[in-house]
Amino acid sequence: MKKAILALIVAIASAAGVQAQLADGKYILDFNKSSIVWSAKKVTGSGHTGTVRVSSGVIYVKGNAGITGKVKIDMNAMAITDITDPGTNANFLNHLKNDDFFNTVAFPDAMFEVTSVQVAKGNNGTTHNVTGNMTIKGITKALSFPAKITGGGNQVFVEGSVAVDRSQFDVKYGSTAFFDNLGDKAIDNIFTLNVKLVGDLKK
């Protein structure tokens, strides 16, 4: 029993130590080490996965809850990872980039800007609740998500899963929010962004 209690104390102390290493300052996102993986599905359950590229971003830290920042996403660098046939992959990617979905010619960038961060404890190592403004296709909406924010070695690490309602951003294709009687062709309005960000402290 004593060993179990000791192990628990050590684990808590170690976690606190990791968090304490998150130094105040300005962190520049490393787009080579940062990643965003998207997933979307039909209402019947089948779906697709892919990536978008972090093109730039910054995170400001001032205390454990004094965290702000913004992330810029290159929508033209979108990719599909679950379709192996080159022709099918290219056709579907063009479909995602055209007016039916994200119209990347007119709106080449998406943006997320943090407005507040609250300290929290949750499942899967969640340390904070993040709230901010997401801009897609020139439309800005507020959203929140749980995240794991840690630091060490003059770096900050952010991991989180963000649920986005595409119907709020005028992404209409196959959406029951805009069209009736779609049947098994309906596409879920919610898509997910699994985010991993790495920032380096600017000295």
C-alpha beads as a LAMMPS data file, in Angstrom:
LAMMPS data file: protein, C-alpha beads

203 atoms
202 bonds

1 atom types
1 bond types

-500.0 500.0 xlo xhi
-500.0 500.0 ylo yhi
-500.0 500.0 zlo zhi

Masses

1 110.0

Atoms # bond

1 1 1 0.000 0.000 0.000
2 1 1 2.839 2.371 0.929
3 1 1 4.567 1.606 -2.391
4 1 1 1.382 2.411 -4.318
5 1 1 0.991 5.730 -2.501
6 1 1 4.654 6.574 -3.109
7 1 1 4.310 5.760 -6.810
8 1 1 1.244 8.016 -7.033
9 1 1 3.108 10.894 -5.352
10 1 1 6.031 10.499 -7.749
11 1 1 3.698 10.471 -10.768
12 1 1 1.928 13.623 -9.606
13 1 1 5.227 15.356 -8.889
14 1 1 6.566 14.381 -12.313
15 1 1 3.472 15.729 -14.082
16 1 1 3.705 18.977 -12.134
17 1 1 7.372 19.234 -13.057
18 1 1 6.613 18.917 -16.760
19 1 1 4.017 21.662 -16.520
20 1 1 6.370 23.890 -14.517
21 1 1 8.902 23.729 -17.342
22 1 1 6.583 25.720 -19.614
23 1 1 8.420 29.033 -19.485
24 1 1 6.790 32.390 -20.114
25 1 1 7.489 33.935 -23.494
26 1 1 6.750 33.829 -27.217
27 1 1 6.845 30.465 -28.991
28 1 1 7.077 30.259 -32.783
29 1 1 5.353 27.196 -34.250
30 1 1 7.574 24.739 -36.097
31 1 1 5.492 23.782 -39.140
32 1 1 7.789 20.822 -39.877
33 1 1 7.050 19.261 -36.478
34 1 1 3.421 20.400 -36.169
35 1 1 0.590 18.435 -37.769
36 1 1 -3.171 18.525 -38.277
37 1 1 -4.991 15.335 -39.253
38 1 1 -8.602 15.654 -40.399
39 1 1 -11.317 13.015 -40.491
40 1 1 -14.802 13.239 -41.972
41 1 1 -17.554 10.720 -42.546
42 1 1 -20.941 10.106 -44.081
43 1 1 -23.906 9.730 -41.773
44 1 1 -23.782 5.999 -42.630
45 1 1 -20.362 5.784 -40.974
46 1 1 -17.870 5.434 -43.854
47 1 1 -15.415 8.292 -44.225
48 1 1 -12.018 9.663 -45.183
49 1 1 -8.892 10.982 -43.513
50 1 1 -6.186 13.413 -44.514
51 1 1 -3.992 16.304 -43.461
52 1 1 -3.708 20.071 -43.730
53 1 1 -0.490 21.981 -43.149
54 1 1 0.316 24.469 -40.419
55 1 1 1.911 27.333 -42.345
56 1 1 2.701 29.628 -39.408
57 1 1 1.696 30.455 -35.872
58 1 1 2.677 31.746 -32.480
59 1 1 1.846 30.890 -28.863
60 1 1 2.266 33.372 -26.023
61 1 1 2.644 32.038 -22.487
62 1 1 2.265 34.109 -19.333
63 1 1 1.532 31.780 -16.475
64 1 1 -0.294 28.461 -16.587
65 1 1 -3.577 29.967 -17.792
66 1 1 -2.184 33.039 -19.542
67 1 1 -1.870 31.312 -22.905
68 1 1 -2.901 32.926 -26.200
69 1 1 -1.869 32.620 -29.820
70 1 1 -2.915 31.839 -33.352
71 1 1 -2.396 29.174 -35.984
72 1 1 -2.522 29.703 -39.742
73 1 1 -3.472 26.720 -41.920
74 1 1 -2.610 26.331 -45.611
75 1 1 -5.784 24.904 -47.158
76 1 1 -4.117 24.418 -50.548
77 1 1 -1.716 21.980 -48.872
78 1 1 -4.654 19.706 -48.008
79 1 1 -4.036 16.003 -48.626
80 1 1 -6.041 12.757 -48.499
81 1 1 -4.330 9.825 -46.821
82 1 1 -6.813 6.948 -47.062
83 1 1 -7.277 6.788 -50.864
84 1 1 -4.385 4.968 -52.524
85 1 1 -5.427 5.195 -56.184
86 1 1 -3.728 8.352 -57.577
87 1 1 -6.559 9.294 -59.957
88 1 1 -9.326 8.819 -57.401
89 1 1 -7.276 10.682 -54.800
90 1 1 -6.685 13.650 -57.131
91 1 1 -10.349 13.852 -58.166
92 1 1 -11.586 13.808 -54.579
93 1 1 -8.957 16.346 -53.489
94 1 1 -10.029 18.720 -56.268
95 1 1 -13.618 18.239 -55.110
96 1 1 -12.672 19.264 -51.561
97 1 1 -10.819 22.317 -52.852
98 1 1 -13.583 23.595 -55.165
99 1 1 -16.732 25.606 -54.413
100 1 1 -18.632 22.553 -53.122
101 1 1 -16.434 22.457 -50.045
102 1 1 -13.604 24.836 -49.073
103 1 1 -13.021 26.966 -52.218
104 1 1 -9.290 27.200 -51.571
105 1 1 -8.712 29.551 -54.517
106 1 1 -10.779 32.280 -52.877
107 1 1 -9.946 31.223 -49.305
108 1 1 -6.418 29.763 -49.273
109 1 1 -5.978 30.014 -45.506
110 1 1 -7.880 29.025 -42.402
111 1 1 -7.075 30.487 -39.005
112 1 1 -7.570 29.660 -35.345
113 1 1 -6.975 32.413 -32.796
114 1 1 -6.985 31.595 -29.086
115 1 1 -9.101 33.905 -26.941
116 1 1 -8.849 32.139 -23.561
117 1 1 -7.294 29.091 -21.925
118 1 1 -8.498 27.609 -18.643
119 1 1 -6.606 25.099 -16.521
120 1 1 -8.480 21.795 -16.409
121 1 1 -8.017 18.112 -15.670
122 1 1 -9.649 15.457 -17.769
123 1 1 -9.230 12.193 -19.636
124 1 1 -6.187 11.365 -21.788
125 1 1 -3.957 13.831 -20.006
126 1 1 -6.060 16.921 -20.672
127 1 1 -4.534 19.944 -18.918
128 1 1 -6.484 22.896 -20.342
129 1 1 -9.715 23.921 -22.035
130 1 1 -9.011 26.110 -25.057
131 1 1 -11.493 28.619 -26.509
132 1 1 -10.916 30.610 -29.668
133 1 1 -12.162 31.844 -33.021
134 1 1 -11.973 29.556 -36.044
135 1 1 -12.047 31.198 -39.491
136 1 1 -12.863 29.075 -42.547
137 1 1 -13.986 30.495 -45.913
138 1 1 -13.843 33.972 -44.388
139 1 1 -16.391 33.066 -41.710
140 1 1 -15.397 33.247 -38.035
141 1 1 -17.048 31.203 -35.284
142 1 1 -16.117 30.530 -31.667
143 1 1 -15.346 27.000 -30.541
144 1 1 -13.762 25.221 -27.574
145 1 1 -11.877 21.975 -27.089
146 1 1 -9.878 20.141 -24.389
147 1 1 -6.115 20.071 -24.895
148 1 1 -2.912 18.799 -23.402
149 1 1 -0.420 21.674 -23.118
150 1 1 3.056 20.887 -21.801
151 1 1 6.542 22.263 -22.115
152 1 1 10.198 21.509 -21.748
153 1 1 13.542 22.333 -23.297
154 1 1 12.359 25.773 -24.442
155 1 1 9.462 24.215 -26.345
156 1 1 5.693 24.112 -25.964
157 1 1 3.580 21.139 -27.042
158 1 1 -0.156 21.308 -27.700
159 1 1 -2.325 18.277 -28.472
160 1 1 -6.073 18.257 -28.916
161 1 1 -9.036 17.003 -30.900
162 1 1 -11.232 19.752 -32.343
163 1 1 -14.781 19.073 -33.556
164 1 1 -15.806 21.538 -36.280
165 1 1 -19.362 22.009 -37.591
166 1 1 -18.790 22.695 -41.295
167 1 1 -22.350 23.956 -41.800
168 1 1 -21.398 27.054 -39.765
169 1 1 -18.739 27.868 -42.368
170 1 1 -20.885 27.617 -45.502
171 1 1 -19.529 24.188 -46.473
172 1 1 -22.794 22.933 -47.911
173 1 1 -22.123 19.844 -50.023
174 1 1 -24.073 16.830 -48.768
175 1 1 -25.165 18.665 -45.634
176 1 1 -28.570 18.019 -44.091
177 1 1 -28.410 21.576 -42.744
178 1 1 -28.951 22.822 -46.314
179 1 1 -30.486 19.948 -48.306
180 1 1 -33.317 17.461 -47.754
181 1 1 -33.693 13.835 -48.856
182 1 1 -29.960 13.124 -49.161
183 1 1 -30.352 9.599 -47.818
184 1 1 -27.075 7.648 -47.595
185 1 1 -25.318 10.423 -49.544
186 1 1 -25.533 12.786 -46.578
187 1 1 -22.193 13.775 -45.083
188 1 1 -21.881 14.435 -41.352
189 1 1 -21.688 18.148 -40.571
190 1 1 -19.014 17.494 -37.948
191 1 1 -15.443 16.850 -38.998
192 1 1 -12.533 16.402 -36.609
193 1 1 -9.082 17.975 -36.502
194 1 1 -6.490 16.093 -34.467
195 1 1 -3.917 18.765 -33.706
196 1 1 -0.292 18.426 -32.600
197 1 1 1.635 21.682 -32.361
198 1 1 5.282 22.264 -31.467
199 1 1 6.558 25.762 -30.711
200 1 1 10.077 26.992 -30.009
201 1 1 10.730 29.730 -27.472
202 1 1 12.005 32.892 -29.140
203 1 1 14.970 34.274 -27.216

Bonds

1 1 1 2
2 1 2 3
3 1 3 4
4 1 4 5
5 1 5 6
6 1 6 7
7 1 7 8
8 1 8 9
9 1 9 10
10 1 10 11
11 1 11 12
12 1 12 13
13 1 13 14
14 1 14 15
15 1 15 16
16 1 16 17
17 1 17 18
18 1 18 19
19 1 19 20
20 1 20 21
21 1 21 22
22 1 22 23
23 1 23 24
24 1 24 25
25 1 25 26
26 1 26 27
27 1 27 28
28 1 28 29
29 1 29 30
30 1 30 31
31 1 31 32
32 1 32 33
33 1 33 34
34 1 34 35
35 1 35 36
36 1 36 37
37 1 37 38
38 1 38 39
39 1 39 40
40 1 40 41
41 1 41 42
42 1 42 43
43 1 43 44
44 1 44 45
45 1 45 46
46 1 46 47
47 1 47 48
48 1 48 49
49 1 49 50
50 1 50 51
51 1 51 52
52 1 52 53
53 1 53 54
54 1 54 55
55 1 55 56
56 1 56 57
57 1 57 58
58 1 58 59
59 1 59 60
60 1 60 61
61 1 61 62
62 1 62 63
63 1 63 64
64 1 64 65
65 1 65 66
66 1 66 67
67 1 67 68
68 1 68 69
69 1 69 70
70 1 70 71
71 1 71 72
72 1 72 73
73 1 73 74
74 1 74 75
75 1 75 76
76 1 76 77
77 1 77 78
78 1 78 79
79 1 79 80
80 1 80 81
81 1 81 82
82 1 82 83
83 1 83 84
84 1 84 85
85 1 85 86
86 1 86 87
87 1 87 88
88 1 88 89
89 1 89 90
90 1 90 91
91 1 91 92
92 1 92 93
93 1 93 94
94 1 94 95
95 1 95 96
96 1 96 97
97 1 97 98
98 1 98 99
99 1 99 100
100 1 100 101
101 1 101 102
102 1 102 103
103 1 103 104
104 1 104 105
105 1 105 106
106 1 106 107
107 1 107 108
108 1 108 109
109 1 109 110
110 1 110 111
111 1 111 112
112 1 112 113
113 1 113 114
114 1 114 115
115 1 115 116
116 1 116 117
117 1 117 118
118 1 118 119
119 1 119 120
120 1 120 121
121 1 121 122
122 1 122 123
123 1 123 124
124 1 124 125
125 1 125 126
126 1 126 127
127 1 127 128
128 1 128 129
129 1 129 130
130 1 130 131
131 1 131 132
132 1 132 133
133 1 133 134
134 1 134 135
135 1 135 136
136 1 136 137
137 1 137 138
138 1 138 139
139 1 139 140
140 1 140 141
141 1 141 142
142 1 142 143
143 1 143 144
144 1 144 145
145 1 145 146
146 1 146 147
147 1 147 148
148 1 148 149
149 1 149 150
150 1 150 151
151 1 151 152
152 1 152 153
153 1 153 154
154 1 154 155
155 1 155 156
156 1 156 157
157 1 157 158
158 1 158 159
159 1 159 160
160 1 160 161
161 1 161 162
162 1 162 163
163 1 163 164
164 1 164 165
165 1 165 166
166 1 166 167
167 1 167 168
168 1 168 169
169 1 169 170
170 1 170 171
171 1 171 172
172 1 172 173
173 1 173 174
174 1 174 175
175 1 175 176
176 1 176 177
177 1 177 178
178 1 178 179
179 1 179 180
180 1 180 181
181 1 181 182
182 1 182 183
183 1 183 184
184 1 184 185
185 1 185 186
186 1 186 187
187 1 187 188
188 1 188 189
189 1 189 190
190 1 190 191
191 1 191 192
192 1 192 193
193 1 193 194
194 1 194 195
195 1 195 196
196 1 196 197
197 1 197 198
198 1 198 199
199 1 199 200
200 1 200 201
201 1 201 202
202 1 202 203
